[in-house]
Structure formats: structure tokens, C-alpha cells
Amino acid sequence: MAETRWIQDETGLAAMGAPRRAASAADLMAQARRATGLDDFGPGGVEEGLDRLQYAYHAEANLNLFGRLATRWDNLRLLKNLLILRDHERADSRILSRPVEQPIFVLGMPRSGTTFLHGLLAEDPASQVLRCWQAIHPYPDHPAAGRGAGPDSVQRSFSFFNWLAPELRSLHPFDARSPQECTELTGHSFQSLRFDTTYNVPSYRRWLSQKGHLDAYRQHRRFLQHLQGESGGRWVLKSPDHVFAMEALRTIYPDARIVFAHRDPLKVLPSVARLTEVLRRPFARRVDPLDVGRQIVRDWSAGAQKMIDAHVGKLWPADQVFHVRYRGLTADPVKTVGAIYEHFGLEFTPAYRARLDAAVSLKPDGGYGRNIYRFEDFGLDPREERMRYHDYMACFDIETEFAGA
């Protein structure tokens, strides 16, 4: 109780550095400039998105003290990274000319094996993979990065968050060197669904739906150009949220290879709702599970329809798309990866296969714990959800896993 009162105590906000009101984008950008001694945030404006996000944080997200401190730190970190990226571009104008060719994107409903599959694809030495610590601090040795910008410091931060949200270890295990989702990169545009996952920010989500995602994917590509260095390489990337921005993804990466992961939505929805609740609790005074359930249903019924539309409308040529079903992936992960490589004409080397065999032997289920979810905890009716996703399951020939509907 004492810790809860401390986190929720408004009187300590100023002393801890958390503002009582929403700082404007201009204020935060000025702070980032002062902290780094740099002044150019690079191509693409971030002011509108940051202002919208700041309003939603302070008006809608019901932040506690830790939430206000965390969002301020996070926004300043993203701004500092933009300044550091631009400083490197000024020193080497060739960075933004580096090609990002035929990246592989894993997308689909969350909790459908996307993280497991991404981790398996990351085992190929021929591929480049975004690591958690790199997405948080792309240039840890830059003078403006400050102390605590390396992978070990990032791991300490993750350990602290796991202490705040211990259930996260079984729901979504990760560490500083784990493959990271693309939303950490699109977040640098302040036009990303990354923020909507951890905080309740409905006005920001509505604005983003109208604004679109092109700027976010331009920022995404820019980030990869920095991280890949001069040698290039095949990127393997992942985020379920790509489902909501497929047109922008296709525009920025026309030669991308797309891997859709599919699973019975009735095994997905309560799990996603629980993960969202767990992620939000450390930052908010109160999280309403019923509100979370409504949001998850609203978002992923729309996401399912977007996948159907992309499939029927042939958003990508057939040779650029591969579909994975969860049951097949978990039954034989190595065979599934081999099929992906065969479809895209990639070399499935003996060395890579050996690494896959070792990875699957070590963590046959991707390292997840056993979790039990109840539909009623989030106001969900399995029979209604079964009907809602009928067309999605039929379109992609998805096997029923949940029989209680």
C-alpha cells in the first residue's frame, strides 16, 4: 500500500521531475536540444504527433507518478535519438543512400507465434535483426547518448520493469538482446501504435488512423539504414501492428517479403487483453479490464478484415507472401522455416538448420510460460467472437483451437 500511495501521490510530481501539466512538443524538443547540445531532428516533422500524444497521456491515460516520469523519459529519449541520428548523417551523407533490400516482415495477429517465428528467423547468420538495446539506444557511444546507453544498462531497466510487472515474464519473455518489434522504430516518428499498447490514448489512436503511417515507415527505413552499416544485409523484422499499416509498408518497402502468422482468434483475444492489462498497470492509477477487452475486439476485428482485404485484393504479388498457421509452426518449427525459405528462394544452409534445431530444443515453445485466460474477465463472449471472426478463419483456413464457443 505504501508503494501504491507513493506512485499515485501528486504532491511529489514536481520534485521527481514529472510535470503537473502536459509539456508541449516545443518544450520537450528544447529540453532534448539542451541535453545533447544538438539542434537538428532530421527529416520529417514530429511536433504534431508529439503534441497529440502528450495531450492523450495527460488527459486520457490516467497516469500515476511513475507513468508521468516514464512517458517524459521516453519522449526525451526518442527525441535525443533523432538528434543523434541526424548528427551522424551530417558527418556521413551516404547513410541515407544505403539500400534496404527485400526485408522479411513477420506480421499477423498478436499471440499467434509471430515472436517465436521471428526468433527462429533471427538465428540465420545471413540475416540482420533489430535487437532491443539497439532500438532503444542506436548509438550508445555517441557523446550525447549519456550514461546508461549500452545493452547492460538496458537489461537493468528491463529487469526493473519485470519486477514491476512479474507476470510479463511468462506472457512475453524478452531481454536486452532479444529481437525487437518494429514499433520501437516507428515510435521515433511519434506516429506509431507503440504508444497505444502501453497506454490508454484513444484520441491519439483516432488521430493516427486519420494521419496514416507513411512518415512512420520512412523513419523506420532511416533507422535501418543507420543500423545496418555499409555492408547491408537481409533484415528480418516483426510486429503485429504492421497489419494496420500495410499500404505504407508496401510503399516504403515495395520488394519486402511478407510472412503472415495466423491463429484461432479465440486463443488470441483474451491473451492479448491480458498482456495489454499487464503492460499498462505499472503506469496507470487504474486499468479497466472491460475497456481493454472492448479495445482489443475493436482493433483486431478491424485487423482481421485488413488481412482479408490484402489477400483478396492481392496487395502484394503471391511470390512475396507466405502464410503460416500456428498449429503447423508449433508442431514443426524447423519445417515451417524451411518452407518459408523455399518459397522466397533463400538458401537454407546446414549451419542455419543446426542453429534452429538447437534453438527449438532449448525453447520448444519460445520460452513462454503456461497462462490461463478467462473471456469473462474482459467482457468477452466466445460465441460472439467466433461469429465475428468466421470470415477470417475461412479465408486463411485456420484450424479451430478453442472448442468452447
C-alpha positions as CSV (number, residue, x, y, z in Angstrom):
1,M,0.0,0.0,0.0
2,A,2.8,2.4,0.8
3,E,4.4,1.9,-2.6
4,T,1.0,2.4,-4.3
5,R,0.4,5.6,-2.4
6,W,3.9,6.9,-3.4
7,I,3.3,6.1,-7.1
8,Q,-0.1,7.9,-7.0
9,D,1.0,10.9,-4.9
10,E,0.5,14.1,-7.0
11,T,2.4,16.2,-4.5
12,G,5.7,14.6,-5.4
13,L,5.4,15.2,-9.1
14,A,7.5,18.4,-9.3
15,A,10.2,17.0,-7.0
16,M,10.6,13.9,-9.1
17,G,10.7,15.8,-12.4
18,A,7.2,14.8,-13.7
19,P,5.2,17.8,-14.9
20,R,1.7,18.5,-13.5
21,R,0.6,19.5,-17.0
22,A,1.3,18.2,-20.4
23,A,4.6,19.7,-21.7
24,S,4.3,20.8,-25.3
25,A,6.3,19.3,-28.1
26,A,8.2,22.5,-28.4
27,D,9.1,22.3,-24.7
28,L,10.3,18.7,-24.9
29,M,12.3,19.4,-28.1
30,A,14.0,22.3,-26.4
31,Q,14.9,20.1,-23.4
32,A,16.4,17.5,-25.8
33,R,18.4,20.1,-27.6
34,R,19.8,21.4,-24.3
35,A,20.6,18.0,-23.0
36,T,22.5,16.9,-26.2
37,G,23.9,20.2,-27.5
38,L,22.5,19.2,-30.9
39,D,19.8,21.1,-32.8
40,D,18.6,19.2,-35.9
41,F,15.9,16.4,-35.6
42,G,16.3,15.4,-39.2
43,P,13.7,14.8,-41.9
44,G,10.0,14.6,-41.1
45,G,8.2,16.7,-38.5
46,V,7.4,15.3,-35.1
47,E,5.7,18.2,-33.4
48,E,2.1,17.4,-34.2
49,G,2.3,13.7,-33.2
50,L,4.2,14.5,-30.0
51,D,1.6,17.2,-29.1
52,R,-1.2,14.8,-29.7
53,L,0.5,12.1,-27.7
54,Q,1.2,14.4,-24.8
55,Y,-2.4,15.5,-24.7
56,A,-3.6,11.9,-24.6
57,Y,-1.1,10.9,-22.0
58,H,-2.3,13.6,-19.6
59,A,-6.0,13.8,-20.4
60,E,-6.8,10.1,-21.0
61,A,-4.2,7.6,-19.8
62,N,-4.8,8.1,-16.1
63,L,-1.1,8.1,-15.4
64,N,0.3,7.6,-12.0
65,L,3.5,9.3,-10.9
66,F,5.7,6.5,-12.4
67,G,3.7,6.8,-15.6
68,R,4.4,10.6,-15.9
69,L,8.0,10.1,-15.2
70,A,8.3,7.2,-17.7
71,T,6.5,9.0,-20.5
72,R,8.6,12.1,-20.1
73,W,11.8,10.0,-20.1
74,D,10.7,8.0,-23.1
75,N,9.7,11.1,-25.2
76,L,13.0,12.7,-24.4
77,R,14.9,9.5,-25.3
78,L,13.2,9.3,-28.7
79,L,14.0,13.0,-29.4
80,K,17.6,12.6,-28.4
81,N,17.9,9.6,-30.7
82,L,16.6,11.7,-33.6
83,L,19.2,14.3,-32.8
84,I,22.0,11.7,-32.7
85,L,20.9,10.1,-35.9
86,R,20.9,13.4,-37.7
87,D,24.4,14.2,-36.3
88,H,25.7,11.1,-37.8
89,E,24.0,11.9,-41.1
90,R,25.7,15.3,-41.2
91,A,29.0,13.5,-40.7
92,D,28.3,10.9,-43.4
93,S,25.8,11.9,-46.1
94,R,26.0,8.4,-47.6
95,I,23.9,6.9,-44.7
96,L,20.6,7.8,-46.2
97,S,21.6,6.3,-49.6
98,R,22.1,2.8,-48.2
99,P,19.7,0.3,-49.8
100,V,17.4,-1.8,-47.6
101,E,16.6,-4.7,-50.0
102,Q,14.0,-7.4,-49.7
103,P,13.5,-7.3,-45.9
104,I,11.3,-10.0,-44.4
105,F,8.4,-8.8,-42.3
106,V,6.5,-11.1,-39.9
107,L,3.0,-9.8,-39.1
108,G,-0.4,-11.1,-38.2
109,M,-2.5,-11.2,-35.0
110,P,-0.5,-10.9,-31.8
111,R,-0.1,-14.1,-29.7
112,S,-0.1,-16.1,-33.0
113,G,3.5,-17.2,-33.0
114,T,5.0,-14.0,-34.5
115,T,7.6,-13.6,-31.8
116,F,8.5,-17.3,-31.8
117,L,8.9,-17.3,-35.6
118,H,10.8,-14.0,-35.6
119,G,13.3,-15.5,-33.1
120,L,13.8,-18.6,-35.4
121,L,14.4,-16.4,-38.5
122,A,16.8,-14.4,-36.4
123,E,19.0,-17.4,-36.0
124,D,20.2,-17.3,-39.6
125,P,23.7,-15.7,-39.6
126,A,22.9,-14.2,-43.1
127,S,20.1,-12.1,-41.6
128,Q,20.2,-8.8,-39.7
129,V,17.9,-8.5,-36.7
130,L,16.9,-5.4,-34.7
131,R,17.9,-6.0,-31.0
132,C,16.0,-4.4,-28.1
133,W,19.0,-2.4,-26.9
134,Q,19.8,-1.1,-30.4
135,A,16.2,0.2,-30.9
136,I,16.4,2.0,-27.5
137,H,19.9,3.4,-28.0
138,P,21.1,3.1,-31.6
139,Y,24.4,4.9,-30.9
140,P,25.3,4.2,-27.3
141,D,28.9,5.5,-27.8
142,H,27.8,8.9,-29.1
143,P,28.7,11.7,-26.6
144,A,25.1,12.9,-26.5
145,A,23.8,9.4,-25.6
146,G,24.8,9.9,-22.0
147,R,25.4,7.2,-19.4
148,G,23.5,4.0,-19.3
149,A,23.0,3.7,-23.1
150,G,24.5,0.2,-23.6
151,P,22.9,-3.3,-23.6
152,D,23.8,-3.9,-20.0
153,S,22.1,-0.8,-18.8
154,V,19.1,-1.6,-20.9
155,Q,18.9,-5.0,-19.3
156,R,18.9,-3.5,-15.9
157,S,15.9,-1.3,-17.0
158,F,14.1,-4.4,-18.3
159,S,14.8,-6.2,-15.0
160,F,13.2,-3.4,-13.1
161,F,10.1,-3.4,-15.3
162,N,9.8,-7.2,-14.9
163,W,9.9,-6.5,-11.1
164,L,7.0,-4.0,-11.6
165,A,5.1,-6.5,-13.8
166,P,6.3,-10.0,-12.9
167,E,3.6,-11.7,-15.0
168,L,5.3,-10.3,-18.1
169,R,8.0,-13.0,-17.9
170,S,5.5,-15.7,-18.8
171,L,3.4,-13.7,-21.1
172,H,6.2,-12.1,-23.2
173,P,9.7,-13.1,-22.2
174,F,12.5,-10.9,-23.6
175,D,15.8,-9.3,-22.7
176,A,18.1,-6.5,-24.0
177,R,19.5,-8.7,-26.7
178,S,16.2,-10.3,-27.9
179,P,14.9,-9.4,-31.3
180,Q,12.8,-6.3,-31.0
181,E,9.5,-5.3,-32.7
182,C,9.4,-2.6,-35.3
183,T,7.1,-0.3,-33.3
184,E,10.2,0.8,-31.3
185,L,11.5,2.3,-34.6
186,T,8.2,3.8,-35.8
187,G,7.8,5.3,-32.4
188,H,10.6,7.8,-33.3
189,S,8.1,9.4,-35.7
190,F,5.6,9.9,-32.8
191,Q,3.1,8.3,-35.3
192,S,3.1,4.7,-34.0
193,L,0.7,2.2,-32.4
194,R,3.5,1.5,-30.0
195,F,2.1,4.1,-27.6
196,D,-1.5,2.8,-27.8
197,T,-0.4,-0.6,-26.5
198,T,1.1,0.5,-23.2
199,Y,-1.2,3.5,-22.5
200,N,-4.9,4.2,-23.0
201,V,-4.7,7.0,-25.5
202,P,-7.9,6.8,-27.7
203,S,-7.7,10.4,-29.1
204,Y,-4.2,9.7,-30.3
205,R,-5.3,6.4,-31.9
206,R,-8.1,8.2,-33.7
207,W,-5.7,10.9,-35.0
208,L,-3.2,8.3,-36.1
209,S,-5.9,6.4,-38.1
210,Q,-6.6,9.6,-40.0
211,K,-3.0,10.7,-40.3
212,G,-1.7,7.4,-41.7
213,H,1.7,5.7,-41.3
214,L,3.9,6.8,-44.2
215,D,6.0,9.1,-42.1
216,A,6.5,6.3,-39.5
217,Y,7.8,3.9,-42.2
218,R,10.1,6.5,-43.6
219,Q,11.5,6.8,-40.1
220,H,11.7,3.0,-39.9
221,R,13.7,2.8,-43.1
222,R,16.0,5.6,-41.9
223,F,16.7,3.8,-38.7
224,L,17.6,0.6,-40.5
225,Q,20.0,2.5,-42.8
226,H,21.9,3.6,-39.7
227,L,22.0,0.2,-38.0
228,Q,22.9,-2.0,-41.0
229,G,26.2,-0.1,-41.7
230,E,27.9,-0.2,-45.1
231,S,27.8,-3.9,-45.6
232,G,24.0,-4.1,-45.8
233,G,22.3,-7.5,-45.3
234,R,18.8,-9.0,-45.2
235,W,16.7,-7.6,-42.4
236,V,14.2,-9.9,-40.6
237,L,11.6,-7.7,-38.9
238,K,8.4,-8.2,-37.0
239,S,5.3,-6.5,-35.5
240,P,1.6,-7.5,-35.4
241,D,0.9,-3.8,-35.8
242,H,2.1,-3.8,-39.4
243,V,-1.3,-5.2,-40.1
244,F,-2.7,-1.7,-39.6
245,A,-0.2,0.0,-41.9
246,M,0.2,-2.5,-44.8
247,E,-0.2,0.2,-47.5
248,A,2.5,2.3,-46.0
249,L,4.8,-0.7,-45.6
250,R,4.3,-1.6,-49.3
251,T,5.0,1.9,-50.4
252,I,8.3,2.2,-48.4
253,Y,9.4,-1.4,-48.9
254,P,7.9,-2.5,-52.3
255,D,10.2,-5.5,-52.5
256,A,9.5,-6.8,-49.0
257,R,8.8,-10.4,-48.3
258,I,5.7,-10.8,-46.1
259,V,5.1,-13.6,-43.7
260,F,1.6,-13.7,-42.2
261,A,1.1,-15.7,-39.0
262,H,-2.5,-16.9,-38.3
263,R,-4.2,-18.5,-35.3
264,D,-7.7,-19.1,-34.0
265,P,-8.7,-15.6,-32.7
266,L,-10.3,-17.1,-29.7
267,K,-6.9,-18.2,-28.5
268,V,-5.6,-14.8,-29.3
269,L,-8.1,-12.2,-27.9
270,P,-8.0,-12.9,-24.1
271,S,-4.3,-13.4,-24.2
272,V,-3.8,-10.0,-25.9
273,A,-6.2,-8.4,-23.5
274,R,-4.2,-9.8,-20.5
275,L,-0.9,-8.7,-21.9
276,T,-2.2,-5.2,-22.5
277,E,-3.6,-5.0,-19.0
278,V,-0.2,-6.2,-17.6
279,L,1.7,-3.7,-19.6
280,R,-0.5,-0.7,-18.6
281,R,-0.8,-1.4,-14.9
282,P,2.6,0.0,-13.8
283,F,1.9,3.3,-15.4
284,A,-1.8,3.9,-14.6
285,R,-3.8,4.6,-11.5
286,R,-6.4,2.1,-12.7
287,V,-6.8,-0.2,-15.7
288,D,-10.3,-1.2,-16.6
289,P,-10.2,-4.8,-18.0
290,L,-13.6,-4.4,-19.7
291,D,-12.3,-1.3,-21.5
292,V,-9.2,-3.3,-22.6
293,G,-11.4,-6.1,-23.9
294,R,-13.5,-3.7,-25.9
295,Q,-10.4,-2.1,-27.4
296,I,-8.8,-5.5,-28.3
297,V,-12.0,-6.7,-30.0
298,R,-12.4,-3.4,-31.9
299,D,-8.8,-3.3,-33.1
300,W,-8.3,-6.9,-34.1
301,S,-11.7,-7.4,-35.8
302,A,-10.5,-4.5,-38.0
303,G,-7.1,-6.1,-38.3
304,A,-8.6,-9.4,-39.4
305,Q,-10.6,-7.6,-42.1
306,K,-7.5,-5.7,-43.3
307,M,-5.7,-9.1,-43.8
308,I,-8.6,-10.4,-45.7
309,D,-8.7,-7.3,-47.9
310,A,-5.0,-7.5,-48.5
311,H,-5.3,-11.2,-49.5
312,V,-8.3,-10.8,-51.7
313,G,-7.0,-7.6,-53.3
314,K,-3.5,-9.0,-53.8
315,L,-1.8,-6.1,-52.1
316,W,1.5,-8.0,-52.7
317,P,2.3,-10.4,-55.5
318,A,1.9,-14.1,-54.5
319,D,5.7,-14.7,-54.6
320,Q,6.2,-12.0,-51.9
321,V,3.7,-13.5,-49.4
322,F,3.8,-16.7,-47.3
323,H,1.1,-17.7,-44.7
324,V,2.0,-19.6,-41.5
325,R,-0.6,-21.3,-39.3
326,Y,0.1,-21.5,-35.6
327,R,-0.5,-25.3,-35.3
328,G,1.9,-26.0,-38.1
329,L,4.6,-23.7,-36.7
330,T,4.5,-25.2,-33.2
331,A,4.2,-28.8,-34.5
332,D,7.4,-28.5,-36.6
333,P,9.2,-25.1,-36.4
334,V,12.1,-26.2,-38.5
335,K,9.9,-27.5,-41.3
336,T,8.0,-24.2,-41.3
337,V,11.1,-22.1,-41.6
338,G,12.3,-24.4,-44.4
339,A,9.1,-23.8,-46.3
340,I,9.4,-20.1,-45.9
341,Y,13.0,-20.2,-47.3
342,E,11.9,-22.4,-50.2
343,H,9.1,-20.0,-51.1
344,F,11.3,-17.0,-51.1
345,G,14.2,-18.7,-52.8
346,L,16.6,-18.3,-49.9
347,E,19.4,-20.7,-49.0
348,F,18.5,-22.9,-46.0
349,T,22.1,-23.8,-45.1
350,P,23.1,-26.8,-42.8
351,A,24.6,-24.3,-40.4
352,Y,21.3,-22.4,-40.1
353,R,19.4,-25.6,-39.7
354,A,21.7,-26.7,-36.9
355,R,21.1,-23.4,-35.1
356,L,17.4,-23.8,-35.5
357,D,17.5,-27.4,-34.1
358,A,19.4,-26.1,-31.1
359,A,17.1,-23.1,-30.5
360,V,14.0,-25.3,-30.7
361,S,15.5,-27.9,-28.4
362,L,16.3,-25.2,-25.8
363,K,12.9,-23.4,-26.0
364,P,10.4,-25.6,-27.9
365,D,7.6,-23.2,-27.0
366,G,9.6,-20.0,-27.4
367,G,10.1,-19.6,-23.7
368,Y,6.5,-18.8,-22.8
369,G,5.0,-19.9,-19.5
370,R,1.7,-21.6,-19.2
371,N,-1.0,-19.0,-18.9
372,I,-4.8,-19.3,-18.4
373,Y,-7.2,-16.6,-19.5
374,R,-10.9,-16.1,-19.0
375,F,-13.0,-14.4,-21.6
376,E,-15.4,-13.0,-18.9
377,D,-12.5,-11.1,-17.2
378,F,-12.5,-8.8,-20.2
379,G,-16.2,-8.8,-21.0
380,L,-15.8,-11.1,-24.0
381,D,-18.4,-13.7,-25.2
382,P,-16.7,-16.6,-27.0
383,R,-19.8,-17.3,-29.1
384,E,-19.9,-13.7,-30.3
385,E,-16.2,-13.7,-31.1
386,R,-16.5,-17.0,-33.0
387,M,-19.1,-15.4,-35.3
388,R,-17.1,-12.2,-35.6
389,Y,-14.0,-14.0,-37.0
390,H,-15.8,-16.6,-39.1
391,D,-14.7,-15.0,-42.4
392,Y,-11.1,-14.5,-41.3
393,M,-10.8,-18.2,-40.3
394,A,-12.4,-19.3,-43.5
395,C,-10.3,-17.1,-45.7
396,F,-7.0,-18.4,-44.3
397,D,-8.1,-22.0,-43.5
398,I,-7.3,-21.6,-39.8
399,E,-7.8,-24.6,-37.5
400,T,-10.1,-24.2,-34.5
401,E,-8.2,-24.4,-31.2
402,F,-10.9,-23.2,-28.8
403,A,-13.9,-25.6,-28.8
404,G,-16.0,-23.8,-26.2
405,A,-17.8,-21.5,-28.5
